[in-house]
Amino acid sequence: MEIKALPLFFNRLDVRNTNPDLVSREFEALLLEQFLKVGMEPFLENKSFTTQMYWEQFISVVADEMAKKDPLKLNQIFENQLKAYKENT
């Protein structure tokens, strides 16, 4: 399985210092954080700014912890793509 858009993104990375596992986990955490934020929008609609800030930080930490378990199973795909890119550059 080859993803054509990835090489354009990876051209911006310094591949010499890139840890594929860490990058893929951070990307999955970012996706999870966005999913969780959308799910929490109705709950946070009429809350104060400080409450919203608290929950955004909470969601960020939860997403980071969830990403360690690879719930979306994207880690292996991204890691393989990064390794292949590093080998070809």
N, CA, C and O atoms as a GROMACS GRO file, in nm:
protein
  356
    1MET      N    1   0.084  -0.118   0.000
    1MET     CA    2   0.000   0.000   0.000
    1MET      C    3   0.089   0.124   0.000
    1MET      O    4   0.171   0.141   0.090
    2GLU      N    5   0.072   0.208  -0.099
    2GLU     CA    6   0.153   0.329  -0.109
    2GLU      C    7   0.063   0.451  -0.103
    2GLU      O    8  -0.042   0.456  -0.168
    3ILE      N    9   0.104   0.547  -0.025
    3ILE     CA   10   0.029   0.672  -0.012
    3ILE      C   11   0.108   0.781  -0.083
    3ILE      O   12   0.221   0.811  -0.044
    4LYS      N   13   0.052   0.839  -0.186
    4LYS     CA   14   0.123   0.935  -0.270
    4LYS      C   15   0.146   1.068  -0.201
    4LYS      O   16   0.244   1.136  -0.231
    5ALA      N   17   0.058   1.109  -0.108
    5ALA     CA   18   0.071   1.240  -0.045
    5ALA      C   19   0.184   1.246   0.057
    5ALA      O   20   0.232   1.355   0.089
    6LEU      N   21   0.225   1.133   0.110
    6LEU     CA   22   0.325   1.134   0.216
    6LEU      C   23   0.460   1.191   0.175
    6LEU      O   24   0.519   1.266   0.253
    7PRO      N   25   0.513   1.161   0.057
    7PRO     CA   26   0.643   1.218   0.024
    7PRO      C   27   0.645   1.371   0.027
    7PRO      O   28   0.746   1.430   0.062
    8LEU      N   29   0.535   1.436  -0.010
    8LEU     CA   30   0.530   1.581  -0.005
    8LEU      C   31   0.543   1.630   0.139
    8LEU      O   32   0.612   1.729   0.165
    9PHE      N   33   0.478   1.563   0.230
    9PHE     CA   34   0.486   1.600   0.372
    9PHE      C   35   0.625   1.572   0.428
    9PHE      O   36   0.680   1.655   0.499
   10PHE      N   37   0.680   1.457   0.396
   10PHE     CA   38   0.808   1.418   0.454
   10PHE      C   39   0.925   1.500   0.401
   10PHE      O   40   1.031   1.502   0.463
   11ASN      N   41   0.908   1.568   0.288
   11ASN     CA   42   1.015   1.653   0.238
   11ASN      C   43   1.049   1.765   0.336
   11ASN      O   44   1.159   1.819   0.330
   12ARG      N   45   0.958   1.799   0.424
   12ARG     CA   46   0.981   1.907   0.520
   12ARG      C   47   1.050   1.859   0.647
   12ARG      O   48   1.088   1.940   0.731
   13LEU      N   49   1.067   1.729   0.662
   13LEU     CA   50   1.127   1.674   0.784
   13LEU      C   51   1.277   1.658   0.769
   13LEU      O   52   1.327   1.634   0.659
   14ASP      N   53   1.346   1.671   0.879
   14ASP     CA   54   1.488   1.637   0.882
   14ASP      C   55   1.494   1.487   0.913
   14ASP      O   56   1.490   1.448   1.030
   15VAL      N   57   1.503   1.406   0.810
   15VAL     CA   58   1.493   1.262   0.828
   15VAL      C   59   1.611   1.202   0.901
   15VAL      O   60   1.603   1.087   0.946
   16ARG      N   61   1.720   1.273   0.914
   16ARG     CA   62   1.835   1.218   0.984
   16ARG      C   63   1.807   1.201   1.132
   16ARG      O   64   1.862   1.110   1.196
   17ASN      N   65   1.723   1.285   1.188
   17ASN     CA   66   1.695   1.282   1.332
   17ASN      C   67   1.552   1.240   1.363
   17ASN      O   68   1.502   1.270   1.471
   18THR      N   69   1.487   1.174   1.271
   18THR     CA   70   1.347   1.138   1.288
   18THR      C   71   1.335   0.995   1.340
   18THR      O   72   1.390   0.902   1.281
   19ASN      N   73   1.262   0.980   1.448
   19ASN     CA   74   1.232   0.848   1.502
   19ASN      C   75   1.094   0.809   1.450
   19ASN      O   76   0.994   0.867   1.492
   20PRO      N   77   1.085   0.712   1.360
   20PRO     CA   78   0.956   0.677   1.298
   20PRO      C   79   0.848   0.641   1.399
   20PRO      O   80   0.732   0.677   1.382
   21ASP      N   81   0.885   0.570   1.505
   21ASP     CA   82   0.785   0.531   1.605
   21ASP      C   83   0.729   0.653   1.676
   21ASP      O   84   0.608   0.664   1.697
   22LEU      N   85   0.816   0.745   1.713
   22LEU     CA   86   0.774   0.865   1.784
   22LEU      C   87   0.688   0.955   1.695
   22LEU      O   88   0.585   1.007   1.740
   23VAL      N   89   0.728   0.972   1.571
   23VAL     CA   90   0.653   1.057   1.478
   23VAL      C   91   0.514   0.999   1.453
   23VAL      O   92   0.415   1.072   1.454
   24SER      N   93   0.506   0.869   1.430
   24SER     CA   94   0.376   0.807   1.403
   24SER      C   95   0.286   0.815   1.526
   24SER      O   96   0.165   0.836   1.513
   25ARG      N   97   0.342   0.799   1.645
   25ARG     CA   98   0.263   0.808   1.768
   25ARG      C   99   0.212   0.951   1.789
   25ARG      O  100   0.098   0.971   1.829
   26GLU      N  101   0.297   1.049   1.763
   26GLU     CA  102   0.255   1.188   1.778
   26GLU      C  103   0.145   1.224   1.679
   26GLU      O  104   0.052   1.298   1.712
   27PHE      N  105   0.156   1.172   1.557
   27PHE     CA  106   0.053   1.199   1.457
   27PHE      C  107  -0.080   1.136   1.499
   27PHE      O  108  -0.185   1.198   1.486
   28GLU      N  109  -0.074   1.012   1.548
   28GLU     CA  110  -0.196   0.947   1.593
   28GLU      C  111  -0.257   1.022   1.712
   28GLU      O  112  -0.379   1.035   1.722
   29ALA      N  113  -0.173   1.073   1.802
   29ALA     CA  114  -0.222   1.151   1.915
   29ALA      C  115  -0.292   1.278   1.866
   29ALA      O  116  -0.394   1.318   1.922
   30LEU      N  117  -0.236   1.340   1.764
   30LEU     CA  118  -0.298   1.460   1.707
   30LEU      C  119  -0.436   1.428   1.649
   30LEU      O  120  -0.531   1.504   1.670
   31LEU      N  121  -0.447   1.318   1.576
   31LEU     CA  122  -0.577   1.278   1.521
   31LEU      C  123  -0.677   1.249   1.632
   31LEU      O  124  -0.792   1.294   1.627
   32LEU      N  125  -0.633   1.174   1.733
   32LEU     CA  126  -0.722   1.141   1.844
   32LEU      C  127  -0.768   1.267   1.917
   32LEU      O  128  -0.884   1.279   1.957
   33GLU      N  129  -0.677   1.361   1.934
   33GLU     CA  130  -0.712   1.486   2.002
   33GLU      C  131  -0.821   1.560   1.925
   33GLU      O  132  -0.914   1.613   1.984
   34GLN      N  133  -0.809   1.563   1.793
   34GLN     CA  134  -0.911   1.630   1.712
   34GLN      C  135  -1.046   1.559   1.723
   34GLN      O  136  -1.150   1.625   1.732
   35PHE      N  137  -1.045   1.425   1.721
   35PHE     CA  138  -1.170   1.350   1.736
   35PHE      C  139  -1.235   1.379   1.872
   35PHE      O  140  -1.356   1.401   1.880
   36LEU      N  141  -1.154   1.379   1.977
   36LEU     CA  142  -1.207   1.403   2.111
   36LEU      C  143  -1.260   1.546   2.126
   36LEU      O  144  -1.361   1.567   2.192
   37LYS      N  145  -1.193   1.642   2.066
   37LYS     CA  146  -1.239   1.782   2.074
   37LYS      C  147  -1.376   1.798   2.009
   37LYS      O  148  -1.463   1.866   2.061
   38VAL      N  149  -1.393   1.734   1.894
   38VAL     CA  150  -1.522   1.743   1.825
   38VAL      C  151  -1.631   1.679   1.911
   38VAL      O  152  -1.742   1.730   1.920
   39GLY      N  153  -1.598   1.567   1.975
   39GLY     CA  154  -1.694   1.501   2.062
   39GLY      C  155  -1.731   1.582   2.185
   39GLY      O  156  -1.842   1.569   2.237
   40MET      N  157  -1.640   1.665   2.233
   40MET     CA  158  -1.663   1.744   2.354
   40MET      C  159  -1.727   1.880   2.325
   40MET      O  160  -1.767   1.950   2.418
   41GLU      N  161  -1.737   1.919   2.199
   41GLU     CA  162  -1.790   2.052   2.165
   41GLU      C  163  -1.927   2.081   2.228
   41GLU      O  164  -1.944   2.189   2.285
   42PRO      N  165  -2.023   1.990   2.220
   42PRO     CA  166  -2.154   2.021   2.281
   42PRO      C  167  -2.144   2.042   2.433
   42PRO      O  168  -2.214   2.127   2.488
   43PHE      N  169  -2.059   1.969   2.498
   43PHE     CA  170  -2.041   1.981   2.642
   43PHE      C  171  -1.977   2.115   2.680
   43PHE      O  172  -2.011   2.173   2.783
   44LEU      N  173  -1.886   2.164   2.598
   44LEU     CA  174  -1.811   2.285   2.631
   44LEU      C  175  -1.874   2.412   2.575
   44LEU      O  176  -1.820   2.522   2.593
   45GLU      N  177  -1.986   2.399   2.508
   45GLU     CA  178  -2.047   2.511   2.436
   45GLU      C  179  -2.068   2.635   2.523
   45GLU      O  180  -2.031   2.744   2.481
   46ASN      N  181  -2.126   2.622   2.638
   46ASN     CA  182  -2.159   2.738   2.722
   46ASN      C  183  -2.071   2.749   2.845
   46ASN      O  184  -2.109   2.811   2.944
   47LYS      N  185  -1.954   2.690   2.840
   47LYS     CA  186  -1.862   2.692   2.955
   47LYS      C  187  -1.771   2.814   2.947
   47LYS      O  188  -1.755   2.875   2.842
   48SER      N  189  -1.713   2.847   3.061
   48SER     CA  190  -1.621   2.962   3.067
   48SER      C  191  -1.492   2.930   2.992
   48SER      O  192  -1.462   2.815   2.961
   49PHE      N  193  -1.418   3.036   2.963
   49PHE     CA  194  -1.291   3.020   2.891
   49PHE      C  195  -1.195   2.931   2.968
   49PHE      O  196  -1.128   2.846   2.910
   50THR      N  197  -1.186   2.950   3.100
   50THR     CA  198  -1.093   2.869   3.180
   50THR      C  199  -1.134   2.723   3.182
   50THR      O  200  -1.048   2.635   3.180
   51THR      N  201  -1.263   2.696   3.187
   51THR     CA  202  -1.311   2.558   3.182
   51THR      C  203  -1.276   2.495   3.048
   51THR      O  204  -1.233   2.380   3.042
   52GLN      N  205  -1.295   2.570   2.941
   52GLN     CA  206  -1.260   2.519   2.809
   52GLN      C  207  -1.111   2.490   2.798
   52GLN      O  208  -1.070   2.389   2.742
   53MET      N  209  -1.029   2.580   2.853
   53MET     CA  210  -0.883   2.559   2.851
   53MET      C  211  -0.845   2.433   2.928
   53MET      O  212  -0.762   2.354   2.882
   54TYR      N  213  -0.907   2.414   3.044
   54TYR     CA  214  -0.880   2.295   3.125
   54TYR      C  215  -0.913   2.170   3.046
   54TYR      O  216  -0.832   2.077   3.040
   55TRP      N  217  -1.031   2.166   2.985
   55TRP     CA  218  -1.073   2.047   2.912
   55TRP      C  219  -0.988   2.024   2.787
   55TRP      O  220  -0.963   1.909   2.750
   56GLU      N  221  -0.944   2.129   2.723
   56GLU     CA  222  -0.856   2.112   2.607
   56GLU      C  223  -0.724   2.047   2.648
   56GLU      O  224  -0.672   1.960   2.579
   57GLN      N  225  -0.671   2.091   2.761
   57GLN     CA  226  -0.547   2.030   2.811
   57GLN      C  227  -0.572   1.884   2.851
   57GLN      O  228  -0.490   1.797   2.822
   58PHE      N  229  -0.683   1.858   2.916
   58PHE     CA  230  -0.720   1.722   2.955
   58PHE      C  231  -0.731   1.632   2.832
   58PHE      O  232  -0.679   1.521   2.830
   59ILE      N  233  -0.799   1.681   2.729
   59ILE     CA  234  -0.815   1.605   2.605
   59ILE      C  235  -0.680   1.576   2.542
   59ILE      O  236  -0.657   1.466   2.491
   60SER      N  237  -0.591   1.673   2.544
   60SER     CA  238  -0.457   1.655   2.487
   60SER      C  239  -0.381   1.543   2.559
   60SER      O  240  -0.318   1.459   2.495
   61VAL      N  241  -0.388   1.542   2.691
   61VAL     CA  242  -0.319   1.438   2.769
   61VAL      C  243  -0.383   1.302   2.744
   61VAL      O  244  -0.312   1.202   2.729
   62VAL      N  245  -0.515   1.297   2.741
   62VAL     CA  246  -0.584   1.170   2.714
   62VAL      C  247  -0.547   1.117   2.576
   62VAL      O  248  -0.522   0.998   2.560
   63ALA      N  249  -0.542   1.204   2.477
   63ALA     CA  250  -0.505   1.163   2.341
   63ALA      C  251  -0.363   1.108   2.337
   63ALA      O  252  -0.337   1.008   2.270
   64ASP      N  253  -0.270   1.173   2.408
   64ASP     CA  254  -0.132   1.123   2.413
   64ASP      C  255  -0.126   0.984   2.475
   64ASP      O  256  -0.055   0.897   2.425
   65GLU      N  257  -0.200   0.964   2.582
   65GLU     CA  258  -0.200   0.833   2.649
   65GLU      C  259  -0.267   0.727   2.561
   65GLU      O  260  -0.221   0.613   2.555
   66MET      N  261  -0.374   0.764   2.494
   66MET     CA  262  -0.442   0.670   2.405
   66MET      C  263  -0.352   0.630   2.289
   66MET      O  264  -0.351   0.514   2.248
   67ALA      N  265  -0.277   0.725   2.237
   67ALA     CA  266  -0.190   0.698   2.122
   67ALA      C  267  -0.083   0.595   2.155
   67ALA      O  268  -0.035   0.525   2.066
   68LYS      N  269  -0.045   0.585   2.280
   68LYS     CA  270   0.055   0.486   2.321
   68LYS      C  271   0.004   0.344   2.300
   68LYS      O  272   0.083   0.250   2.285
   69LYS      N  273  -0.129   0.327   2.299
   69LYS     CA  274  -0.190   0.195   2.278
   69LYS      C  275  -0.225   0.170   2.132
   69LYS      O  276  -0.273   0.062   2.098
   70ASP      N  277  -0.202   0.267   2.045
   70ASP     CA  278  -0.228   0.256   1.901
   70ASP      C  279  -0.371   0.211   1.870
   70ASP      O  280  -0.390   0.110   1.801
   71PRO      N  281  -0.472   0.283   1.919
   71PRO     CA  282  -0.610   0.239   1.899
   71PRO      C  283  -0.657   0.244   1.754
   71PRO      O  284  -0.744   0.166   1.714
   72LEU      N  285  -0.602   0.334   1.675
   72LEU     CA  286  -0.645   0.345   1.535
   72LEU      C  287  -0.564   0.253   1.444
   72LEU      O  288  -0.594   0.242   1.324
   73LYS      N  289  -0.464   0.188   1.499
   73LYS     CA  290  -0.378   0.095   1.425
   73LYS      C  291  -0.309   0.163   1.307
   73LYS      O  292  -0.287   0.101   1.203
   74LEU      N  293  -0.276   0.290   1.323
   74LEU     CA  294  -0.207   0.363   1.218
   74LEU      C  295  -0.057   0.363   1.238
   74LEU      O  296   0.019   0.394   1.146
   75ASN      N  297  -0.013   0.329   1.357
   75ASN     CA  298   0.128   0.338   1.391
   75ASN      C  299   0.216   0.260   1.293
   75ASN      O  300   0.315   0.313   1.243
   76GLN      N  301   0.180   0.137   1.265
   76GLN     CA  302   0.262   0.053   1.177
   76GLN      C  303   0.265   0.108   1.035
   76GLN      O  304   0.369   0.104   0.969
   77ILE      N  305   0.153   0.159   0.987
   77ILE     CA  306   0.148   0.214   0.852
   77ILE      C  307   0.240   0.335   0.840
   77ILE      O  308   0.321   0.343   0.747
   78PHE      N  309   0.227   0.430   0.933
   78PHE     CA  310   0.311   0.550   0.928
   78PHE      C  311   0.457   0.517   0.950
   78PHE      O  312   0.545   0.573   0.886
   79GLU      N  313   0.483   0.425   1.042
   79GLU     CA  314   0.621   0.388   1.071
   79GLU      C  315   0.687   0.326   0.947
   79GLU      O  316   0.802   0.357   0.916
   80ASN      N  317   0.615   0.238   0.877
   80ASN     CA  318   0.669   0.177   0.755
   80ASN      C  319   0.695   0.282   0.648
   80ASN      O  320   0.797   0.276   0.579
   81GLN      N  321   0.603   0.376   0.632
   81GLN     CA  322   0.621   0.481   0.532
   81GLN      C  323   0.742   0.568   0.564
   81GLN      O  324   0.819   0.604   0.475
   82LEU      N  325   0.758   0.603   0.691
   82LEU     CA  326   0.873   0.685   0.731
   82LEU      C  327   1.004   0.611   0.710
   82LEU      O  328   1.102   0.669   0.662
   83LYS      N  329   1.007   0.484   0.747
   83LYS     CA  330   1.130   0.405   0.730
   83LYS      C  331   1.165   0.394   0.582
   83LYS      O  332   1.281   0.406   0.544
   84ALA      N  333   1.064   0.369   0.499
   84ALA     CA  334   1.088   0.359   0.355
   84ALA      C  335   1.140   0.491   0.300
   84ALA      O  336   1.230   0.492   0.216
   85TYR      N  337   1.085   0.600   0.346
   85TYR     CA  338   1.130   0.731   0.299
   85TYR      C  339   1.274   0.757   0.343
   85TYR      O  340   1.355   0.807   0.264
   86LYS      N  341   1.305   0.724   0.467
   86LYS     CA  342   1.441   0.746   0.518
   86LYS      C  343   1.543   0.663   0.439
   86LYS      O  344   1.654   0.710   0.413
   87GLU      N  345   1.505   0.542   0.400
   87GLU     CA  346   1.595   0.455   0.325
   87GLU      C  347   1.618   0.507   0.183
   87GLU      O  348   1.725   0.486   0.126
   88ASN      N  349   1.520   0.574   0.128
   88ASN     CA  350   1.529   0.622  -0.011
   88ASN      C  351   1.588   0.761  -0.024
   88ASN      O  352   1.607   0.809  -0.136
   89THR      N  353   1.618   0.828   0.087
   89THR     CA  354   1.675   0.963   0.078
   89THR      C  355   1.817   0.966   0.126
   89THR      O  356   1.880   1.072   0.125
   0.00000   0.00000   0.00000
